[in-house]
Amino acid sequence: MESTIKIIIDQNKCTGCGDCATDCTRHTLEMRDSKARVLDGDCLLCGHCLAVCPAGAVRMEGIGDEILEADDAAWRLDADALKAHLKMRRSIRQYKQIPVEREKIEAIIEAGRLTPTGSNMQNVRYIVLQSGLDALEGEILAQYESSGDEFPIIRRYTPEPGFLFRGAPAVILVVSENSTNACLAAMSMELMAEALGLGTLYVGLFTYPANRNQALRRALGIAEHENIEICLTVGYSAVTYLRSAPKKPANIIWR
């Protein structure tokens, strides 16, 4: 059972600037007697009030997390470096047979956890698979073979052992009731994996049949309201790419 999260305002620290109330999207804060007060209401628990308060008068009870200060240069991104990183990114389909360290997998998932979600639902969870991958892949490929015309996309490929997971030592399943939240988390996870010297591959051909396999859903603990939205292979790349590849220009309409 999750703990109850509460917004607490230290009235002795509050300077009455009103920044928190102004930035509150659900209007659950108001200024009264030159002090910020918490109202009853549908608080989003987004933490903007905590983040914007210049006096540090706001805290969130019931949740623990590291708080960074804006003057810490470590969080700032260099735009040119980020663009270069995105240009050099490759989907990895050849992996070294080296296990991925647990702390690196945890860091990848941490990147997903820190990614924004719609209405601050934070309704994304993760399943890490490091064993039984060959058997799981075989089950999905057999499902394709017996499906007839149910999965016509498979006709574009030649399914064979190693086709889905490409020999990756680890697979992370991103599970959610909201596909957008899961996809956003996965993008952050991919960037973190690359920052840690790892390669990734989105395996869409796994999620489609896996979500229709009731026995597999039960085995993985997927609830009725959830889906496996993203399947991400993770491992050390067995190939070195020496340069970026060209992409089409952006299709933009200015109005």
C-alpha positions in Angstrom: 0.0 0.0 0.0 1.4 3.4 -1.0 1.9 6.0 1.6 -0.1 9.2 1.6 1.8 12.1 0.2 1.1 15.5 1.7 2.2 19.0 0.9 3.5 20.8 4.0 4.3 24.5 4.1 6.5 25.7 7.0 4.7 29.0 7.9 7.8 30.3 9.7 9.9 30.0 6.5 7.2 31.2 4.1 7.9 34.7 2.9 4.5 35.2 1.2 6.0 35.7 -2.3 3.1 33.7 -3.8 5.2 31.9 -6.4 3.9 28.5 -5.3 0.2 29.5 -5.6 0.8 31.1 -9.0 2.5 28.0 -10.4 -0.1 25.5 -8.9 -2.0 24.1 -11.9 -4.8 22.6 -9.7 -5.2 25.8 -7.6 -4.8 23.8 -4.3 -2.7 26.6 -2.8 -3.7 30.1 -1.9 -2.3 33.1 -0.2 -3.9 34.0 3.1 -2.6 36.6 5.5 0.5 36.9 3.4 1.3 33.2 3.8 0.8 30.2 1.4 -1.8 27.7 2.5 -2.7 24.3 1.3 -6.4 23.8 0.4 -8.5 20.7 0.1 -8.6 19.6 -3.5 -7.3 17.4 -6.2 -3.6 18.1 -5.7 -1.5 16.8 -8.6 1.5 16.2 -6.3 3.7 17.4 -9.0 6.1 19.1 -6.6 6.2 22.4 -8.5 5.5 24.3 -5.2 8.5 22.7 -3.6 10.7 23.3 -6.6 9.7 27.0 -7.1 9.8 28.2 -3.4 12.8 30.5 -3.0 12.7 30.1 0.8 12.6 26.3 0.8 9.4 26.4 2.9 7.7 23.5 1.1 8.2 19.8 1.6 6.4 16.7 0.5 5.7 14.2 3.3 5.3 10.5 2.5 7.8 10.3 -0.3 11.6 10.2 -0.2 13.8 11.3 -3.1 17.0 13.2 -3.7 16.5 16.9 -4.2 18.8 18.8 -6.5 19.3 22.5 -6.3 19.2 24.7 -9.5 22.7 26.0 -8.9 24.1 22.5 -9.4 25.7 22.6 -12.8 25.6 18.8 -13.1 22.0 18.9 -14.4 22.6 21.3 -17.3 22.7 19.8 -20.8 25.0 21.0 -23.6 22.8 21.5 -26.7 25.5 20.6 -29.2 26.6 17.6 -27.3 23.0 16.3 -27.1 22.5 16.8 -30.8 25.7 14.9 -31.6 24.7 12.1 -29.3 21.3 11.8 -31.0 23.0 11.8 -34.4 25.4 9.0 -33.5 22.8 6.8 -31.8 22.3 3.4 -33.5 19.9 0.5 -32.8 22.1 -2.4 -31.7 21.5 -5.8 -33.1 24.8 -7.5 -32.2 25.7 -7.9 -28.6 28.8 -9.1 -26.7 28.1 -12.1 -24.4 28.8 -10.0 -21.3 26.3 -9.6 -18.5 25.0 -6.1 -17.8 25.9 -5.0 -14.3 22.9 -4.7 -12.0 23.8 -1.1 -11.0 23.7 -0.1 -14.7 20.2 -1.6 -15.2 19.0 0.2 -12.1 20.4 3.5 -13.4 18.6 2.9 -16.7 15.3 2.3 -14.9 16.0 5.3 -12.7 16.0 7.4 -15.9 12.6 6.0 -16.7 11.3 6.8 -13.2 12.4 10.4 -13.4 10.6 10.9 -16.8 7.4 13.1 -16.6 4.0 11.3 -16.9 0.6 12.6 -17.9 -1.2 14.1 -14.8 1.8 13.0 -12.8 0.3 9.5 -12.7 3.8 7.8 -12.4 2.1 4.7 -13.7 5.0 3.0 -15.4 6.8 -0.1 -14.0 9.5 -2.3 -15.3 10.3 -6.1 -15.6 13.9 -7.0 -16.1 14.6 -10.3 -17.9 18.0 -11.8 -17.7 17.3 -15.6 -17.9 15.1 -17.7 -20.0 15.3 -15.3 -22.9 15.8 -18.1 -25.5 12.7 -19.9 -24.3 10.7 -16.7 -24.2 11.8 -15.8 -27.7 10.9 -19.3 -28.9 7.4 -19.0 -27.5 6.8 -15.7 -29.3 8.2 -17.0 -32.6 6.0 -20.1 -32.3 3.0 -17.8 -31.7 3.8 -16.0 -34.9 4.1 -19.3 -36.8 0.8 -20.6 -35.6 -1.1 -17.3 -35.9 -1.9 -17.5 -39.7 -2.9 -14.0 -40.8 -3.3 -12.6 -37.3 0.2 -10.9 -37.4 0.8 -10.0 -41.1 3.8 -7.8 -40.2 5.9 -10.9 -39.6 5.8 -11.7 -43.3 8.4 -8.9 -43.9 11.0 -10.8 -41.9 12.6 -14.3 -41.6 12.0 -15.3 -38.0 14.7 -17.6 -36.6 16.4 -18.1 -33.2 17.9 -14.9 -32.1 15.7 -12.8 -34.3 13.9 -10.9 -31.6 16.4 -10.3 -28.8 19.5 -10.5 -31.0 21.5 -12.3 -28.3 21.2 -9.4 -25.8 22.0 -10.4 -22.2 19.1 -8.4 -20.8 15.6 -7.3 -21.7 13.6 -4.6 -20.0 9.8 -4.6 -20.4 8.2 -1.2 -19.8 4.7 -1.9 -18.5 1.9 0.7 -18.2 -1.8 1.4 -18.7 -0.7 4.5 -20.7 1.4 4.0 -23.9 2.6 7.6 -24.0 4.0 7.5 -20.5 5.8 4.2 -21.2 7.3 5.5 -24.5 8.5 8.7 -22.8 10.2 6.6 -20.1 11.8 4.3 -22.6 13.4 7.3 -24.5 15.0 8.4 -21.3 16.1 4.9 -20.5 17.7 4.6 -23.9 19.7 7.8 -23.5 20.9 6.6 -20.0 21.9 3.2 -21.4 24.0 4.9 -24.1 25.5 7.2 -21.5 26.6 4.1 -19.6 28.3 2.6 -22.7 25.5 0.2 -23.5 23.4 -0.3 -26.6 19.7 -0.8 -27.0 17.0 -2.0 -29.4 13.3 -1.5 -29.4 11.6 -4.8 -30.1 8.1 -4.0 -31.3 7.6 -7.5 -32.7 7.7 -8.8 -29.1 5.1 -6.6 -27.5 2.3 -7.1 -30.1 1.9 -10.9 -29.7 3.0 -10.9 -26.0 0.1 -8.7 -25.0 -2.3 -11.2 -26.7 -0.7 -14.2 -25.0 -2.8 -14.7 -21.8 -0.5 -17.4 -20.4 2.5 -15.1 -20.8 0.7 -12.1 -19.3 -0.1 -14.2 -16.2 3.4 -15.5 -16.0 4.8 -12.0 -16.1 2.2 -10.5 -13.8 0.7 -8.1 -16.3 -2.6 -6.8 -14.9 -5.7 -6.6 -17.0 -5.6 -2.8 -17.3 -1.9 -2.9 -18.3 0.1 -3.7 -21.4 3.8 -4.4 -22.2 4.2 -1.1 -24.1 8.0 -1.3 -24.7 10.5 -4.2 -25.0 14.0 -2.9 -24.8 17.1 -5.1 -25.3 20.2 -3.9 -23.4 23.8 -5.0 -23.7 27.3 -4.1 -24.8 27.5 -3.6 -28.5 29.6 -6.1 -30.5 29.9 -3.6 -33.4 31.5 -0.1 -33.5 29.8 2.5 -35.6 32.4 5.0 -36.9 30.1 7.8 -38.1 26.5 9.0 -38.1 24.0 8.0 -40.8 21.9 10.6 -42.7 18.3 11.1 -41.9 15.5 12.9 -43.8 15.0 16.6 -43.0 12.2 17.4 -40.6 8.7 17.8 -42.1 7.7 21.1 -40.5 4.6 23.4 -41.1 5.0 26.9 -39.7 1.7 28.8 -39.2 
